[in-house]
Amino acid sequence: MDIILSLAAAAAGGLLLQRLNVPGGLIIGAMLGAAIMTIAADFKAELPGLLQGASFIVVGAAIGVLVTRDALEAVRSSIVPALLAAVLIIAAGLGIAFLLRALGMAPINDVLATSPGGITAISAIAAHERNGAVEVSIFHLMRMVLVLLSVPALIHFLVRSSP
């Protein structure tokens, strides 16, 4: 029964945030809905292995089907800048992970928590590894919220200050 209530809360949260046009609303809302339900009801629900595996396959397929020949052709001129950006972001994430370790503040699976990537994919990897999925998800959720809150203001500032 716990899993059914958690899935219902996840669906309600995801659909609510999607209806409110929150970017990433389905995944963020589902995470929040399930978390609120398990905390409020004080139970621990765990997806059965087959359902969890199926969800990872669906997430992987959802990302994989976006890679098309047209998409690859469209980004051809962006490959070098994308690789440079990826290397720098990965280096920054590793630097942050080691800084958190040095400060004694590193979460479980700190490298995934501070790595670049979408909340869905990185959290799914942590969940699959059964190693710090909650911590990794919180790190990425905080990053997404800060990006969503700060980028519009930064764009507004940059547009106003450009010649």
FIMIBA-714421 format. One line per 2 residues: number of its first residue (from 1); their letters; for each residue x negated, y, z of N, C-alpha, C. Coordinates in nm, 4 decimals, padded with zeros to 6 digits. Layout:
# residues N
NUM) a) X:Y:Z:X:Y:Z:X:Y:Z; ...
# end
This chain:
# residues 163
1) md) -00.0820:-00.1197:00.0000:00.0000:00.0000:00.0000:-00.0864:00.1263:00.0000; -00.2019:00.1197:00.0704:-00.2910:00.2352:00.0765:-00.3368:00.2779:-00.0629
3) ii) -00.3698:00.1803:-00.1471:-00.4194:00.2124:-00.2808:-00.3103:00.2758:-00.3648; -00.1864:00.2312:-00.3499:-00.0748:00.2884:-00.4261:-00.0526:00.4335:-00.3857
5) ls) -00.0563:00.4608:-00.2565:-00.0402:00.5987:-00.2087:-00.1560:00.6867:-00.2569; -00.2763:00.6321:-00.2551:-00.3921:00.7083:-00.3022:-00.3819:00.7391:-00.4509
7) la) -00.3406:00.6400:-00.5303:-00.3257:00.6613:-00.6739:-00.2134:00.7611:-00.7039; -00.1045:00.7533:-00.6280:00.0056:00.8485:-00.6463:-00.0402:00.9908:-00.6128
9) aa) -00.1143:01.0043:-00.5031:-00.1656:01.1363:-00.4647:-00.2656:01.1869:-00.5678; -00.3473:01.0969:-00.6213:-00.4440:01.1345:-00.7244:-00.3713:01.1833:-00.8496
11) aa) -00.2685:01.1100:-00.8901:-00.1917:01.1499:-01.0082:-00.1239:01.2849:-00.9853; -00.0641:01.3032:-00.8692:00.0036:01.4296:-00.8386:-00.0953:01.5454:-00.8381
13) gg) -00.2093:01.5263:-00.7746:-00.3107:01.6324:-00.7705:-00.3647:01.6657:-00.9081; -00.3934:01.5631:-00.9875:-00.4454:01.5847:-01.1218:-00.3452:01.6564:-01.2109
15) ll) -00.2210:01.6115:-01.2064:-00.1179:01.6738:-01.2900:-00.0885:01.8168:-01.2455; -00.0927:01.8408:-01.1150:-00.0692:01.9768:-01.0647:-00.1770:02.0725:-01.1146
17) lq) -00.3039:02.0345:-01.0980:-00.4114:02.1240:-01.1419:-00.4161:02.1384:-01.2936; -00.3781:02.0332:-01.3660:-00.3701:02.0452:-01.5110:-00.2588:02.1430:-01.5478
19) rl) -00.1452:02.1327:-01.4811:-00.0318:02.2232:-01.5064:-00.0694:02.3679:-01.4751; -00.1568:02.3871:-01.3758:-00.2026:02.5211:-01.3391:-00.3175:02.5688:-01.4280
21) nv) -00.3511:02.4874:-01.5293:-00.4581:02.5198:-01.6254:-00.5953:02.5353:-01.5612; -00.6206:02.4610:-01.4565:-00.7531:02.4607:-01.3950:-00.8448:02.3768:-01.4839
23) pg) -00.9584:02.4334:-01.5275:-01.0514:02.3528:-01.6087:-01.0937:02.2270:-01.5312; -01.0863:02.1142:-01.5985:-01.1183:01.9879:-01.5314:-01.0126:01.9491:-01.4301
25) gl) -00.8935:02.0049:-01.4441:-00.7871:01.9860:-01.3454:-00.7496:01.8422:-01.3189; -00.7459:01.7603:-01.4239:-00.7081:01.6204:-01.4025:-00.8052:01.5501:-01.3088
27) ii) -00.9349:01.5629:-01.3346:-01.0331:01.4923:-01.2520:-01.0460:01.5562:-01.1145; -01.0529:01.6892:-01.1114:-01.0684:01.7571:-00.9823:-00.9437:01.7363:-00.8967
29) ga) -00.8269:01.7520:-00.9574:-00.7022:01.7335:-00.8839:-00.6850:01.5912:-00.8337; -00.7242:01.4950:-00.9183:-00.7145:01.3547:-00.8763:-00.8060:01.3276:-00.7572
31) ml) -00.9277:01.3816:-00.7627:-01.0205:01.3630:-00.6508:-00.9635:01.4258:-00.5235; -00.9156:01.5493:-00.5360:-00.8628:01.6188:-00.4184:-00.7372:01.5507:-00.3654
33) ga) -00.6478:01.5107:-00.4574:-00.5242:01.4443:-00.4141:-00.5517:01.3157:-00.3380; -00.6390:01.2327:-00.3937:-00.6722:01.1067:-00.3261:-00.7439:01.1325:-00.1940
35) ai) -00.8341:01.2308:-00.1925:-00.9075:01.2620:-00.0687:-00.8133:01.3134:00.0393; -00.7235:01.4029:00.0022:-00.6289:01.4572:00.1000:-00.5415:01.3457:00.1561
37) mt) -00.4959:01.2563:00.0689:-00.4105:01.1456:00.1150:-00.4858:01.0544:00.2110; -00.6087:01.0160:00.1772:-00.6803:00.9232:00.2640:-00.7184:00.9882:00.3968
39) ia) -00.7456:01.1191:00.3931:-00.7778:01.1889:00.5179:-00.6520:01.2067:00.6024; -00.5439:01.2531:00.5396:-00.4197:01.2800:00.6130:-00.3603:01.1522:00.6712
41) ad) -00.3644:01.0440:00.5945:-00.3053:00.9184:00.6407:-00.4038:00.8339:00.7205; -00.5296:00.8800:00.7258:-00.6343:00.8110:00.7999:-00.6462:00.6633:00.7616
43) fk) -00.6567:00.6398:00.6318:-00.6826:00.5038:00.5862:-00.7932:00.5036:00.4835; -00.8439:00.3858:00.4560:-00.9507:00.3730:00.3577:-00.8995:00.2849:00.2453
45) ae) -00.8825:00.3476:00.1306:-00.8385:00.2739:00.0126:-00.9579:00.2530:-00.0782; -00.9643:00.1367:-00.1381:-01.0722:00.1092:-00.2333:-01.0112:00.0466:-00.3571
47) lp) -01.0474:00.1029:-00.4729:-00.9961:00.0471:-00.5969:-01.0484:-00.0942:-00.6153; -00.9627:-00.1853:-00.6591:-01.0111:-00.3206:-00.6904:-01.1183:-00.3134:-00.7982
49) gl) -01.2116:-00.4060:-00.7935:-01.3243:-00.4064:-00.8858:-01.2849:-00.3964:-01.0321; -01.1810:-00.4705:-01.0735:-01.1386:-00.4657:-01.2135:-01.0859:-00.3279:-01.2516
51) lq) -01.0094:-00.2653:-01.1644:-00.9554:-00.1329:-01.1926:-01.0667:-00.0285:-01.1953; -01.1605:-00.0411:-01.1030:-01.2730:00.0518:-01.1010:-01.3572:00.0348:-01.2278
53) ga) -01.3847:-00.0875:-01.2664:-01.4600:-00.1130:-01.3893:-01.3866:-00.0603:-01.5114; -01.2557:-00.0814:-01.5163:-01.1763:-00.0316:-01.6289:-01.1810:00.1204:-01.6349
55) sf) -01.1782:00.1849:-01.5181:-01.1828:00.3320:-01.5174:-01.3177:00.3824:-01.5692; -01.4252:00.3132:-01.5366:-01.5567:00.3522:-01.5879:-01.5612:00.3357:-01.7401
57) iv) -01.5003:00.2277:-01.7904:-01.4961:00.2053:-01.9348:-01.4173:00.3168:-02.0027; -01.3044:00.3553:-01.9438:-01.2219:00.4620:-02.0029:-01.2980:00.5942:-02.0021
59) vg) -01.3650:00.6272:-01.8915:-01.4430:00.7518:-01.8859:-01.5544:00.7482:-01.9905; -01.6245:00.6363:-02.0001:-01.7309:00.6232:-02.1000:-01.6772:00.6364:-02.2413
61) aa) -01.5636:00.5746:-02.2677:-01.5032:00.5838:-02.4009:-01.4584:00.7264:-02.4302; -01.4010:00.7938:-02.3307:-01.3543:00.9319:-02.3498:-01.4701:01.0233:-02.3879
63) ig) -01.5847:00.9995:-02.3315:-01.7029:01.0799:-02.3645:-01.7618:01.0331:-02.4979; -01.7712:00.9028:-02.5173:-01.8323:00.8477:-02.6377:-01.7596:00.8824:-02.7659
65) vl) -01.6266:00.8866:-02.7629:-01.5527:00.9148:-02.8869:-01.5694:01.0593:-02.9325; -01.6231:01.1439:-02.8479:-01.6487:01.2819:-02.8879:-01.7710:01.2939:-02.9778
67) vt) -01.8569:01.1920:-02.9760:-01.9775:01.1929:-03.0581:-01.9418:01.1383:-03.1953; -01.9272:01.2295:-03.2908:-01.8932:01.1924:-03.4275:-02.0038:01.2405:-03.5207
69) rd) -01.9999:01.1971:-03.6441:-02.0983:01.2437:-03.7421:-02.0861:01.3943:-03.7608; -01.9623:01.4432:-03.7679:-01.9410:01.5876:-03.7837:-01.9960:01.6637:-03.6634
71) al) -01.9729:01.6099:-03.5441:-02.0231:01.6766:-03.4232:-02.1752:01.6797:-03.4233; -02.2375:01.5692:-03.4622:-02.3837:01.5646:-03.4669:-02.4384:01.6607:-03.5720
73) ea) -02.3711:01.6684:-03.6854:-02.4141:01.7613:-03.7903:-02.4001:01.9056:-03.7429; -02.2934:01.9342:-03.6712:-02.2685:02.0704:-03.6231:-02.3733:02.1156:-03.5218
75) vr) -02.4278:02.0226:-03.4453:-02.5250:02.0602:-03.3425:-02.6697:02.0410:-03.3862; -02.6893:02.0031:-03.5111:-02.8246:01.9765:-03.5609:-02.9199:02.0926:-03.5308
77) ss) -02.8789:02.2154:-03.5579:-02.9670:02.3302:-03.5361:-02.9866:02.3608:-03.3878; -02.9068:02.2992:-03.3039:-02.9169:02.3245:-03.1596:-02.9973:02.2189:-03.0851
79) iv) -03.0492:02.1201:-03.1558:-03.1175:02.0085:-03.0893:-03.2376:02.0553:-03.0078; -03.3248:02.1364:-03.0658:-03.4444:02.1801:-02.9929:-03.4068:02.2657:-02.8717
81) pa) -03.3216:02.3683:-02.8867:-03.2827:02.4445:-02.7673:-03.2107:02.3575:-02.6638; -03.1301:02.2626:-02.7107:-03.0591:02.1738:-02.6181:-03.1574:02.0866:-02.5404
83) ll) -03.2574:02.0326:-02.6087:-03.3590:01.9521:-02.5410:-03.4376:02.0355:-02.4397; -03.4740:02.1567:-02.4796:-03.5459:02.2457:-02.3883:-03.4602:02.2765:-02.2654
85) aa) -03.3346:02.3111:-02.2891:-03.2443:02.3395:-02.1773:-03.2284:02.2170:-02.0876; -03.2137:02.0994:-02.1482:-03.1970:01.9765:-02.0701:-03.3185:01.9488:-01.9826
87) vl) -03.4373:01.9624:-02.0410:-03.5603:01.9384:-01.9648:-03.5708:02.0367:-01.8478; -03.5411:02.1641:-01.8731:-03.5495:02.2650:-01.7668:-03.4451:02.2410:-01.6577
89) ii) -03.3229:02.2030:-01.6979:-03.2176:02.1778:-01.5991:-03.2499:02.0530:-01.5166; -03.3018:01.9504:-01.5825:-03.3416:01.8291:-01.5094:-03.4540:01.8617:-01.4109
91) aa) -03.5525:01.9383:-01.4559:-03.6634:01.9779:-01.3682:-03.6110:02.0593:-01.2494; -03.5180:02.1498:-01.2754:-03.4606:02.2293:-01.1667:-03.3863:02.1394:-01.0682
93) gl) -03.3087:02.0439:-01.1198:-03.2361:01.9515:-01.0326:-03.3303:01.8695:-00.9463; -03.4379:01.8191:-01.0072:-03.5365:01.7423:-00.9301:-03.6046:01.8307:-00.8256
95) gi) -03.6356:01.9539:-00.8648:-03.6964:02.0480:-00.7702:-03.6053:02.0743:-00.6519; -03.4761:02.0913:-00.6797:-03.3793:02.1144:-00.5716:-03.3684:01.9914:-00.4821
97) af) -03.3665:01.8718:-00.5429:-03.3593:01.7485:-00.4635:-03.4795:01.7370:-00.3702; -03.5982:01.7644:-00.4215:-03.7178:01.7547:-00.3375:-03.7215:01.8652:-00.2319
99) ll) -03.6716:01.9845:-00.2657:-03.6625:02.0916:-00.1666:-03.5667:02.0529:-00.0538; -03.4520:01.9959:-00.0904:-03.3571:01.9517:00.0120:-03.4170:01.8426:00.0993
101) ra) -03.4951:01.7532:00.0382:-03.5642:01.6496:00.1168:-03.6620:01.7136:00.2147; -03.7395:01.8097:00.1645:-03.8399:01.8755:00.2495:-03.7736:01.9497:00.3654
103) lg) -03.6541:02.0028:00.3410:-03.5815:02.0753:00.4460:-03.4987:01.9831:00.5345; -03.4994:01.8524:00.5015:-03.4216:01.7562:00.5794:-03.2716:01.7690:00.5548
105) ma) -03.2340:01.8213:00.4384:-03.0930:01.8444:00.4075:-03.0445:01.7612:00.2894; -03.1253:01.6676:00.2436:-03.0914:01.5917:00.1229:-02.9758:01.4965:00.1500
107) pi) -02.8763:01.4977:00.0598:-02.7663:01.4021:00.0740:-02.8083:01.2653:00.0230; -02.7241:01.1675:00.0459:-02.7456:01.0356:-00.0137:-02.7438:01.0545:-00.1645
109) nd) -02.8326:00.9885:-00.2322:-02.8441:00.9955:-00.3780:-02.8634:01.1402:-00.4232; -02.9597:01.2053:-00.3621:-02.9852:01.3470:-00.3874:-03.0198:01.3779:-00.5327
111) vl) -03.0848:01.2848:-00.6017:-03.1214:01.3108:-00.7409:-02.9964:01.3199:-00.8279; -02.8998:01.2305:-00.8084:-02.7744:01.2418:-00.8839:-02.6945:01.3641:-00.8399
113) at) -02.6975:01.3954:-00.7127:-02.6217:01.5102:-00.6617:-02.6709:01.6407:-00.7231; -02.7988:01.6516:-00.7487:-02.8550:01.7763:-00.8016:-02.8844:01.7691:-00.9512
115) sp) -02.8487:01.6584:-01.0139:-02.8755:01.6442:-01.1565:-02.7698:01.7163:-01.2389; -02.8052:01.7514:-01.3619:-02.7051:01.8108:-01.4497:-02.6076:01.7034:-01.4957
117) gg) -02.4943:01.7456:-01.5373:-02.3971:01.6513:-01.5919:-02.2582:01.6818:-01.5427; -02.1628:01.6220:-01.6091:-02.0237:01.6415:-01.5724:-01.9895:01.5654:-01.4463
119) it) -01.8970:01.6209:-01.3723:-01.8562:01.5604:-01.2454:-01.8076:01.4176:-01.2673; -01.7368:01.3937:-01.3760:-01.6816:01.2610:-01.4018:-01.7924:01.1594:-01.4211
121) ai) -01.8838:01.1896:-01.5102:-01.9882:01.0928:-01.5435:-02.0826:01.0687:-01.4272; -02.1304:01.1748:-01.3652:-02.2284:01.1589:-01.2574:-02.1651:01.0937:-01.1350
123) sa) -02.0427:01.1334:-01.1022:-01.9735:01.0717:-00.9881:-01.9453:00.9239:-01.0157; -01.9111:00.8923:-01.1412:-01.8864:00.7524:-01.1774:-02.0129:00.6688:-01.1626
125) ia) -02.1270:00.7265:-01.1991:-02.2538:00.6543:-01.1835:-02.2803:00.6275:-01.0355; -02.2611:00.7283:-00.9514:-02.2829:00.7107:-00.8073:-02.1859:00.6076:-00.7502
127) ah) -02.0605:00.6119:-00.7941:-01.9617:00.5144:-00.7454:-01.9981:00.3741:-00.7915; -02.0435:00.3623:-00.9143:-02.0826:00.2312:-00.9665:-02.2011:00.1758:-00.8893
129) er) -02.2934:00.2636:-00.8528:-02.4095:00.2214:-00.7743:-02.3727:00.1980:-00.6278; -02.2512:00.2389:-00.5886:-02.2052:00.2322:-00.4487:-02.3052:00.3030:-00.3569
131) ng) -02.3416:00.4251:-00.4029:-02.4445:00.4983:-00.3298:-02.4164:00.6484:-00.3338; -02.3457:00.6983:-00.2339:-02.3274:00.8415:-00.2192:-02.2301:00.9063:-00.3147
133) av) -02.1275:00.8354:-00.3581:-02.0324:00.8928:-00.4541:-01.9640:01.0174:-00.3981; -01.9310:01.0169:-00.2704:-01.8641:01.1331:-00.2105:-01.9572:01.2534:-00.2110
135) ev) -02.0801:01.2337:-00.1684:-02.1766:01.3434:-00.1635:-02.2045:01.3979:-00.3033; -02.2246:01.3080:-00.3979:-02.2520:01.3488:-00.5356:-02.1327:01.4269:-00.5911
137) si) -02.0130:01.3770:-00.5678:-01.8925:01.4452:-00.6172:-01.8772:01.5834:-00.5554; -01.9049:01.5955:-00.4271:-01.8927:01.7260:-00.3610:-01.9931:01.8247:-00.4182
139) fh) -02.1156:01.7806:-00.4396:-02.2168:01.8686:-00.4994:-02.1704:01.9185:-00.6358; -02.1209:01.8271:-00.7191:-02.0794:01.8657:-00.8534:-01.9503:01.9467:-00.8514
141) lm) -01.8615:01.9166:-00.7587:-01.7397:01.9953:-00.7451:-01.7729:02.1386:-00.7041; -01.8643:02.1535:-00.6098:-01.9055:02.2879:-00.5682:-01.9699:02.3633:-00.6847
143) rm) -02.0520:02.2937:-00.7626:-02.1152:02.3566:-00.8784:-02.0094:02.4022:-00.9771; -01.9121:02.3160:-01.0060:-01.8069:02.3517:-01.1011:-01.7250:02.4705:-01.0530
145) vl) -01.6894:02.4703:-00.9259:-01.6109:02.5804:-00.8711:-01.6896:02.7108:-00.8807; -01.8172:02.7065:-00.8447:-01.8994:02.8278:-00.8528:-01.9154:02.8755:-00.9968
147) vl) -01.9311:02.7830:-01.0898:-01.9413:02.8216:-01.2312:-01.8099:02.8850:-01.2766; -01.6988:02.8203:-01.2434:-01.5687:02.8729:-01.2860:-01.5398:03.0102:-01.2260
149) ls) -01.5865:03.0328:-01.1043:-01.5622:03.1614:-01.0394:-01.6601:03.2694:-01.0840; -01.7845:03.2308:-01.1113:-01.8856:03.3325:-01.1393:-01.9056:03.3637:-01.2870
151) vp) -01.8872:03.2682:-01.3751:-01.9157:03.2916:-01.5168:-01.8293:03.4030:-01.5771; -01.6982:03.4061:-01.5524:-01.6213:03.5178:-01.6100:-01.6740:03.6546:-01.5654
153) al) -01.7103:03.6677:-01.4399:-01.7650:03.7947:-01.3910:-01.9002:03.8240:-01.4549; -01.9835:03.7231:-01.4688:-02.1138:03.7430:-01.5324:-02.0992:03.7820:-01.6787
155) ih) -02.0077:03.7164:-01.7490:-01.9843:03.7506:-01.8898:-01.9348:03.8946:-01.8997; -01.8414:03.9316:-01.8142:-01.7900:04.0691:-01.8133:-01.9036:04.1685:-01.7893
157) fl) -01.9892:04.1375:-01.6935:-02.1032:04.2260:-01.6622:-02.1989:04.2347:-01.7799; -02.2305:04.1202:-01.8408:-02.3243:04.1191:-01.9532:-02.2675:04.1904:-02.0760
159) vr) -02.1393:04.1745:-02.1022:-02.0772:04.2411:-02.2167:-02.0764:04.3921:-02.1954; -02.0446:04.4333:-02.0745:-02.0413:04.5782:-02.0436:-02.1796:04.6409:-02.0500
161) ss) -02.2832:04.5643:-02.0113:-02.4169:04.6222:-02.0055:-02.4949:04.6087:-02.1359; -02.4402:04.5335:-02.2350:-02.5122:04.5204:-02.3617:-02.4916:04.6453:-02.4474
163) p) -02.5926:04.6789:-02.5297:-02.5832:04.8022:-02.6099:-02.4754:04.7959:-02.7164
# end
